[in-house]
Amino acid sequence: MKYKLLSLNVGRPETYETDKGELNSAYRKTPVKGPVHLTCLNFEGDEQADKKNHGGRDKAVCLYPAQHYRHWEDHYGQEFSFPSFGENLTVEGIDERDIRIGDIFQLGEAILQVSEPRKPCYIIARTHGIDDFPARVMEKGFSGFYLRVLREGNVTSGDYMTLIEPHPDEVTVNDVNEVRYHDRDNATEIRRIVAVEPLAGGLKQSLNKRLQK
């Protein structure tokens, strides 16, 4: 399976005005043609404002499926241009229902591994001035996801993201979203998910705590 990278996006923290006051964030990224070097922590020219909740090796790269834009444009009756979801990679055709935690891809010179779904937060609401945006993303499951970098290298907009090693446990990004937001007390499913070795450590810890309760 291969998927085309339609937009490669980077950004540094900035303070900008929203309808609820100032916001300091690197959410508003800018498309770049590249090639851009990807390290184990981020793309050159990309940073995170809130390093407690964003960034790190398990969240080095944020990806959002390009086809989801059409859903949100229809839902809210307005246009969203790349990268309206603060993603580094806007990729056509890739889908949370098909992609598994631990899947390994080649993109340009880099090798990436899916680590966890992205969790929508207040920043998407504040940036776009749409209060219910995070809730609608969780409800629909159109979260996007994070990847860790297994091999550093250059990436260029227009490159293809090629699946080179599917993970055998077959726990999809959507499976994790279901447990996270809708089927929270399904202990059997939570155990299946936390058993996936490449699942990001922070999320694995959070789900294990839920099991203990």
C-alpha positions in Angstrom: 0.0 0.0 0.0 1.2 3.5 -0.8 -0.3 6.9 -0.1 0.7 10.3 -1.6 2.0 13.1 0.6 0.1 16.1 -0.6 1.5 18.6 1.9 4.6 18.7 4.1 4.1 21.2 6.9 6.3 22.8 9.6 6.0 25.5 12.1 7.4 27.1 15.2 5.6 28.3 18.3 3.9 31.7 17.9 1.4 33.8 19.8 -1.8 34.6 17.9 -5.2 36.1 18.6 -8.3 33.9 18.9 -11.9 34.8 19.8 -11.0 33.7 23.3 -7.8 35.6 23.7 -4.1 35.0 22.9 -2.9 31.4 22.2 0.8 30.3 22.1 1.1 27.3 19.8 2.9 25.8 16.9 -0.5 24.5 15.5 -0.5 26.9 12.6 2.0 25.3 10.2 3.2 26.3 6.7 3.5 24.0 3.7 7.0 23.5 2.4 8.3 21.9 -0.8 11.4 20.3 0.7 13.4 18.3 0.8 13.2 18.7 4.6 15.3 16.6 7.0 13.4 14.5 9.5 15.2 13.7 12.8 14.0 11.3 15.5 12.3 14.3 17.2 10.8 16.4 14.4 11.3 18.0 11.0 13.8 20.7 10.7 11.9 24.0 11.2 9.2 22.4 13.3 8.8 22.7 17.1 6.2 22.3 19.8 5.1 25.0 22.2 3.7 22.5 24.8 6.5 19.9 25.1 4.7 18.2 28.0 1.8 17.1 25.8 3.3 17.2 22.3 6.5 16.1 20.7 9.0 13.5 21.9 10.0 10.4 20.1 6.6 8.8 20.1 5.0 12.0 18.6 7.8 13.1 16.3 5.4 13.3 13.3 1.7 14.1 13.1 -0.3 12.9 10.1 -3.8 13.8 9.0 -5.7 12.1 6.1 -6.4 14.6 3.3 -9.8 13.1 2.5 -11.2 14.0 5.9 -11.0 17.7 4.9 -13.9 17.1 2.6 -16.0 15.8 5.5 -15.3 18.8 7.7 -15.9 21.3 4.9 -19.3 19.7 4.3 -20.1 19.5 8.0 -19.2 23.1 8.9 -19.9 24.7 5.5 -16.5 26.3 5.2 -13.2 25.7 3.5 -10.2 24.3 5.4 -6.8 24.6 3.7 -3.8 22.3 4.3 -2.7 22.1 7.1 -5.7 23.1 9.1 -5.3 20.3 11.6 -1.8 21.3 12.6 -0.3 18.2 10.9 3.2 17.7 9.5 1.9 15.3 6.9 -1.3 15.6 4.9 -1.7 12.3 3.2 -4.3 11.2 0.7 -6.2 7.9 1.1 -4.7 6.8 4.4 -7.3 5.9 7.0 -7.5 5.3 10.7 -9.7 2.2 10.1 -7.0 0.5 8.1 -3.7 1.6 9.6 -2.5 -0.4 12.6 -0.4 0.6 15.6 3.1 -0.5 14.8 2.8 -0.4 11.0 6.1 0.7 9.4 6.3 3.0 6.4 9.0 4.4 4.2 8.5 8.1 3.3 11.3 9.6 1.2 14.5 8.5 2.9 12.9 8.1 6.3 11.3 5.1 8.0 8.3 5.8 10.3 6.2 3.7 12.6 2.7 4.4 13.8 2.7 4.9 17.5 -0.8 6.3 18.6 -3.8 8.2 17.5 -3.8 11.9 17.9 -6.0 13.3 20.7 -7.8 16.4 19.6 -7.6 19.2 22.2 -8.9 22.8 22.8 -6.3 24.3 20.4 -8.2 23.1 17.3 -11.3 24.8 18.7 -9.5 28.0 19.6 -7.7 28.2 16.3 -10.8 27.8 14.1 -13.3 29.4 16.5 -15.4 26.3 16.5 -16.2 25.2 20.1 -17.4 21.7 19.3 -14.6 20.7 16.9 -12.7 18.4 19.3 -15.9 16.6 20.3 -16.9 16.1 16.7 -13.4 14.7 15.8 -13.6 12.2 18.7 -17.2 11.3 17.7 -16.3 10.7 14.0 -12.9 9.1 14.7 -11.1 11.3 12.2 -8.2 11.9 14.6 -5.1 11.4 12.5 -2.2 9.8 14.2 1.4 10.1 15.3 4.5 8.3 14.1 8.0 7.7 15.6 11.1 7.9 13.4 13.0 4.6 13.0 15.4 6.0 10.4 16.1 9.7 9.8 16.2 11.2 6.3 14.9 13.8 3.9 11.2 14.0 2.9 9.7 16.0 0.1 6.1 17.0 -0.6 4.9 14.6 -3.3 6.7 11.6 -1.9 4.8 8.4 -1.5 4.3 6.8 1.9 4.7 3.1 1.4 3.8 0.4 3.8 6.8 -1.9 4.2 5.9 -3.9 7.3 2.3 -4.3 8.6 2.1 -5.0 12.3 0.8 -8.6 13.0 -1.3 -7.6 16.0 -3.8 -5.8 13.7 -4.9 -3.2 16.3 -6.0 -0.3 14.2 -5.8 3.4 15.1 -9.6 3.4 15.1 -9.7 0.5 17.5 -7.7 2.6 20.0 -10.0 5.6 19.4 -13.1 3.4 20.1 -11.7 2.4 23.5 -10.5 5.9 24.3 -13.8 7.7 23.6 -16.7 5.2 23.2 -16.1 1.8 24.7 -14.1 2.9 27.7 -14.9 -0.1 30.0 -14.1 -2.9 27.5 -11.3 -4.5 29.5 -10.8 -7.3 27.0 -10.2 -4.8 24.2 -8.0 -2.6 26.4 -5.8 -5.6 27.2 -5.5 -6.4 23.5 -4.4 -2.9 22.8 -1.9 -2.5 25.6 -0.3 -5.8 24.5 0.8 -4.1 21.3 4.5 -3.5 21.9 4.9 -0.4 19.6 2.0 1.5 21.2 3.3 4.8 22.7 4.4 4.5 26.3 2.3 7.3 27.6 -0.9 6.0 26.2 -0.1 2.4 27.3 0.4 3.7 30.8 -2.9 5.6 30.7 -4.9 2.5 29.5 -3.2 0.3 32.1 -4.4 2.7 34.8 -7.9 2.4 33.5 -7.7 -1.4 33.8 -6.6 -1.1 37.4 -9.7 0.9 38.2 
